[in-house]
């Protein structure tokens, strides 16, 4: 099976990959690629990233993305195989091409989004071992959302584009200093998300105390297009995209209050459910979200080459 390698995709190839991702998402109910990879596709992304494509006649049968920017944790790979091309060795050929590119002894991680993802079976069959698990938790928004209780001296407002980016970035990177996925964002990362069709400053809440930002809750809506319809075969769903608290405010219940404020907003939009992602080992956060009505729904699993 011929695997085509590209450092950069042209406009037609990007269109074909995005179409493939939509087909897989509609078939499986879970998007096969992370937000980081999707943004790489749409906006060019990280220069060291690599792309792999498998064609069947004129149809794209499979795609893989290899991110080599994390020199500590190792390269990270994600794979999507079209529903009509499964069971034919497409995924195996893509992963073999990635491993050949990485070379002997290289640390390669393979992400499987959703426990029913074909990437889970593929990773196990190819000798990868389970390394990290992200829980997807969900909560009904038909159920009541309690009013948030704010710590003394805290006020809340919404994000202002062109004004709040740099201060938000500082608090985000302080709050997530120990989390490389979130704590190394740049101003360009923020700007790119402001260009996304889902971006909504009215659902981006900032907590302030004594004239400075001390926390935030950035919400997101999946599955809705700008015209008000659906862009996938499922109803729109809200997301607790990211909640961050300045270390100086830890222990004052600001995180749960900000989470509830975001849930109020998503519920007022008429959304039926809300989701979030949390690392399986972050038991304190899991307990907090369970108290707010969330329950485990699915998992994303990171496999490591043995």
WONOR-V854202 format. One record per pair of residues at least 12 apart in sequence whose ideal C-beta (glycine too) atoms are under 8 Angstrom apart, sorted by the first residue. I is the first residue (numbers start at 0). J is the second residue. Records with the same first field share a line. If there is no record, write none. Layout:
I: J ; J
This chain:
0: 53 ; 87 ; 88 ; 89 ; 92
1: 53 ; 54
2: 51 ; 52 ; 53 ; 92 ; 93 ; 95 ; 96
3: 51 ; 52 ; 53 ; 54
4: 49 ; 50 ; 51 ; 96 ; 100
5: 49 ; 50 ; 51 ; 52
6: 48 ; 49 ; 50
7: 43 ; 50
8: 40 ; 50
12: 50 ; 52
13: 40 ; 41
15: 59
16: 40 ; 50 ; 52 ; 59 ; 62 ; 79
17: 40 ; 41
18: 59
19: 59 ; 61 ; 62 ; 79 ; 81
20: 32 ; 37 ; 62 ; 79
21: 230 ; 231
22: 81 ; 82
23: 79 ; 80 ; 81 ; 82
24: 231
25: 231 ; 232
26: 82
27: 113 ; 115 ; 116
28: 113 ; 233
29: 112 ; 113 ; 115 ; 116 ; 297
30: 112
31: 77 ; 78 ; 79 ; 112 ; 116 ; 118
32: 64 ; 77 ; 79 ; 112
33: 77 ; 110 ; 112
35: 66
36: 64 ; 66 ; 77
38: 191 ; 192 ; 195
39: 64 ; 66
40: 64
42: 191 ; 194
45: 66 ; 68
47: 66 ; 67 ; 68
48: 64 ; 65 ; 66 ; 67 ; 68
49: 64 ; 65 ; 67 ; 97 ; 100
50: 62 ; 63 ; 64 ; 65
51: 63 ; 64 ; 65 ; 93 ; 96 ; 97
53: 84 ; 89 ; 92 ; 93
55: 84
58: 81 ; 83
59: 81
60: 80 ; 81 ; 83 ; 84 ; 87 ; 89
61: 78 ; 79 ; 80 ; 81 ; 84 ; 89 ; 90 ; 92 ; 93
62: 78 ; 79 ; 93
63: 76 ; 77 ; 78 ; 79 ; 93 ; 94 ; 96 ; 97
64: 76 ; 77
65: 97 ; 100 ; 101
69: 179
71: 179
72: 106 ; 108 ; 179
73: 105 ; 106 ; 107 ; 108 ; 303
74: 97 ; 101 ; 105 ; 106 ; 107 ; 108
75: 107 ; 108 ; 110 ; 301
76: 94 ; 97 ; 107 ; 108 ; 109 ; 110
77: 109 ; 110 ; 112 ; 118
78: 90 ; 93 ; 94 ; 109 ; 118 ; 121
80: 93 ; 117
85: 117
90: 117 ; 118 ; 121
91: 121 ; 124 ; 125
94: 109 ; 121 ; 125
98: 304
105: 304
106: 303 ; 304
107: 303 ; 304
108: 130 ; 301 ; 302 ; 303 ; 304
109: 121 ; 122 ; 127 ; 301 ; 302 ; 303 ; 304
110: 299 ; 300 ; 301 ; 302
111: 299 ; 300 ; 301 ; 302
112: 299
113: 297 ; 298 ; 299
114: 297 ; 298 ; 300
119: 300
122: 300 ; 302
123: 302
126: 304 ; 305
127: 302 ; 303 ; 304 ; 305
128: 302 ; 303 ; 305
129: 300 ; 301 ; 302 ; 303
130: 301 ; 302 ; 303
131: 278 ; 279 ; 300 ; 301
132: 278 ; 279 ; 298 ; 299 ; 300 ; 301
133: 276 ; 277 ; 278 ; 279 ; 298 ; 299 ; 300 ; 301
134: 276 ; 277 ; 278 ; 279 ; 285 ; 295 ; 296 ; 297 ; 298
135: 274 ; 275 ; 276 ; 295 ; 296 ; 297 ; 298 ; 299
136: 274 ; 275 ; 276 ; 277 ; 285 ; 288 ; 289 ; 293 ; 294 ; 295 ; 296
137: 236 ; 272 ; 273 ; 274 ; 293 ; 294 ; 296
138: 262 ; 272 ; 273 ; 274 ; 291 ; 292 ; 293 ; 294
139: 271 ; 272 ; 292
140: 237 ; 262 ; 265 ; 266 ; 270 ; 271 ; 272 ; 273
141: 271
142: 292
144: 259 ; 262 ; 263 ; 266
145: 259
146: 259 ; 263
147: 255 ; 256 ; 257 ; 259 ; 260 ; 263
148: 252 ; 256
149: 206 ; 253 ; 256
150: 208 ; 248 ; 251 ; 252 ; 253 ; 256
152: 208 ; 209
153: 206 ; 207 ; 208 ; 213 ; 214 ; 253 ; 256
154: 206 ; 207 ; 208
155: 204 ; 205 ; 206 ; 207 ; 257 ; 260
156: 204 ; 205 ; 207
157: 200 ; 201 ; 202 ; 203 ; 204 ; 205
158: 200 ; 203 ; 204 ; 205 ; 215 ; 217
159: 200
160: 193 ; 200
163: 205 ; 212
164: 186 ; 189 ; 190
165: 186
166: 211 ; 212
167: 189 ; 205 ; 212 ; 215
168: 184 ; 185 ; 186 ; 189
170: 212 ; 213 ; 214 ; 215 ; 243 ; 245
171: 184 ; 215 ; 241 ; 243
172: 184
173: 245 ; 246
174: 243 ; 244 ; 245 ; 246
175: 243
181: 241 ; 243
196: 224 ; 225
197: 219 ; 220 ; 221 ; 223
199: 218 ; 220
201: 264
202: 217 ; 218 ; 219 ; 220 ; 261 ; 264 ; 265
203: 215 ; 216 ; 217 ; 218
204: 216 ; 217 ; 218 ; 257 ; 260 ; 261 ; 264
206: 248 ; 253 ; 256 ; 257
208: 248
212: 245
213: 244 ; 245 ; 247 ; 248 ; 253
214: 242 ; 243 ; 244 ; 245 ; 248 ; 253 ; 254 ; 257
215: 241 ; 242 ; 243 ; 257
216: 239 ; 241 ; 242 ; 257 ; 258 ; 260 ; 261
217: 240 ; 241 ; 242 ; 261
218: 237 ; 238 ; 239 ; 240 ; 261 ; 264 ; 265
219: 237 ; 238 ; 240
220: 235 ; 236 ; 237 ; 238 ; 265 ; 268 ; 270
221: 235 ; 236 ; 237 ; 238 ; 274
222: 234 ; 235 ; 236
223: 235
234: 271
235: 270
236: 270 ; 271 ; 272 ; 273 ; 274
237: 262 ; 265 ; 268 ; 270 ; 272 ; 273 ; 274
238: 273 ; 274 ; 275
239: 258 ; 261 ; 262 ; 273 ; 274 ; 275
242: 254 ; 257 ; 258 ; 261
244: 257
254: 287
255: 287 ; 290 ; 291
258: 287 ; 288 ; 291
259: 291
262: 291
273: 293
274: 296
275: 288 ; 293
276: 299
279: 298
